[in-house]
Each structure stands twice: as C-alpha cells, then as structure tokens.
Amino acid sequence: MVPDSKTFFLPQERYDEVKKKYPHFNEPWTKEELNRLTDLAIQKCTQKEMSRQLGRSTKSIKLKLLERGLYVSRKKEGNDEDWFLSHMYWEQLSIQSMALYACMSESEVLLRLLRLNVAKKTVPEIPSFEDFDEEPNAG
C-alpha cells in the first residue's frame, strides 16, 4: 500500500521497510488500539514494549501518549501522582473531583496540570454587556 499524497512521501522501498517493521504505520488509531495503549500505560510498560505490542513506532506511541495526557517522561517516571492527575484529566474528571481524589486544593491541581503540559492555558470568556438585559422582561 502506497501512502497517498495527503500524508507524506517516502520512496516505495523505504515505505515497505517501515510497514514491515510497524504493521500499523500510517494507519489511523482504532478504539481498541487506544484502549490497549491506555492499559499498557497503566501497567507502566516502556514505549519500546508498547511499540512492539501495537505495531507502531516508538515516536508514534510517544505522540499518542502526549496527546492523551498519559506520557510520563523518564525524569518523572517515579512520580505516580503526576501520572494519576494527568490520567484523571484525560478521563475528563472535574477539577473539583481531581482535587478531592488527590487530596489537593483545586488551584494546586490546576497548577500541576499546567506544569505537566496536560491542561492548556485558557482564558475564560468574559461576557459582554450585551449579554445582560438592563431591565428584566416581564413575560
């Protein structure tokens, strides 16, 4: 299978080599693969082992772990609390719930998530004056 022009160009010979080594190269991730990746991350498997089991490159594994908030760098590998927070964020738990589970204040949770580059810095939208009626409508 030759990649289409929308992705990137590799000479056919090189593409065949990569595809042989990583059977799922240049294919979209399935839900089953994403669930398996999460399970492997929970089990603290190495990226190399994840790559072998999922048939994807270690670079692809790392990018998907980063995207899903499951990546823990080797420097932070011993910090289970950081992994736990990023996993709860990925599972879309509220900040209040995360703070409760982690025995932290909400601001501590937010700061930790920002430091881990899991939560993106966003500025809350401030309503304009047009959003408020000066006089309530009786109706």
C-alpha positions in Angstrom: 0.0 0.0 0.0 1.5 3.3 -1.1 0.6 6.4 1.1 -1.5 9.0 -0.6 -0.2 12.4 -1.4 -2.0 14.0 1.6 0.3 12.3 4.2 3.9 12.4 3.1 6.3 10.9 0.6 8.6 8.0 1.2 10.2 6.1 -1.6 8.4 2.8 -2.1 11.4 0.8 -0.9 11.6 2.7 2.4 7.8 2.6 2.9 7.8 -1.2 2.5 10.6 -1.4 5.1 8.8 0.7 7.6 5.5 -1.0 7.0 7.2 -4.4 7.5 8.6 -3.3 10.9 5.5 -1.4 12.0 2.4 -3.1 10.5 0.1 -0.2 11.5 2.3 2.5 10.1 0.4 5.4 8.5 -3.0 4.0 9.6 -5.4 5.7 11.9 -5.6 4.5 15.5 -8.6 2.3 16.3 -10.5 2.5 19.6 -9.1 -1.0 20.5 -5.6 0.3 20.0 -6.2 3.4 22.1 -7.7 1.3 24.9 -4.7 -1.1 24.7 -2.3 1.9 24.8 -4.1 3.1 27.9 -3.8 -0.3 29.5 -0.1 -0.5 28.7 0.5 2.9 30.1 -1.3 2.0 33.3 0.9 -1.1 33.5 3.9 1.2 33.1 5.2 -0.6 30.0 8.1 1.0 28.2 7.4 2.8 24.9 9.5 0.1 23.2 7.2 -2.6 24.6 4.1 -0.6 23.6 5.6 -0.3 20.1 6.2 -4.0 19.8 2.7 -4.9 21.0 0.8 -2.3 19.0 2.9 -2.5 15.8 3.6 1.2 15.8 6.8 3.2 16.1 8.0 4.5 19.4 7.7 8.0 18.1 4.0 7.3 17.2 3.5 5.8 20.7 5.0 8.9 22.4 2.9 11.3 20.4 -0.3 9.4 21.2 0.6 9.2 24.9 1.3 13.0 24.9 -2.0 13.7 23.0 -3.9 11.7 25.6 -2.2 13.1 28.6 -0.6 9.7 29.5 3.0 10.5 28.8 5.4 10.4 31.7 9.0 11.4 31.0 11.8 9.2 32.3 12.7 12.1 34.7 9.2 12.0 36.2 8.7 8.2 36.0 8.8 7.8 39.7 6.0 10.3 40.3 2.8 8.4 40.4 0.8 11.4 41.5 1.6 13.3 38.3 0.6 10.3 36.2 -2.6 9.9 38.3 -3.6 13.6 37.8 -2.9 13.5 34.0 -4.9 10.3 33.7 -7.9 11.8 35.6 -7.7 14.9 33.4 -7.7 12.6 30.3 -10.8 10.8 31.7 -12.4 14.3 31.9 -13.0 14.3 35.7 -13.8 17.8 37.1 -11.1 19.7 38.8 -13.1 19.5 42.0 -13.1 15.7 41.8 -9.4 15.6 41.0 -8.7 17.7 44.0 -10.7 15.5 46.2 -9.1 12.3 45.0 -5.6 13.8 45.1 -6.1 15.5 48.5 -5.1 18.8 47.0 -6.7 22.2 46.5 -8.2 22.9 43.1 -5.6 25.6 42.4 -2.8 23.0 43.2 -4.4 20.6 40.7 -4.6 23.2 38.0 -1.0 24.4 38.6 0.3 20.8 38.5 -1.7 20.0 35.2 -0.3 23.2 33.6 3.2 22.3 34.7 2.8 18.8 33.2 1.6 20.5 30.0 -1.6 18.4 30.2 -4.1 21.2 30.6 -3.8 24.0 28.1 -3.8 27.6 29.4 -7.1 29.1 28.5 -8.6 32.4 29.5 -12.3 32.2 30.5 -14.6 34.1 28.2 -15.8 37.3 29.8 -19.4 38.0 29.0 -20.1 41.3 27.2 -22.6 43.9 28.4 -24.8 42.9 25.5 -25.4 39.5 27.2 -27.2 41.2 30.1 -30.6 42.9 29.9 -30.8 46.2 31.8 -34.3 45.5 32.8 -35.8 42.1 33.1 -38.5 41.4 30.6 -41.9 40.6 32.2 -43.3 37.9 30.3 
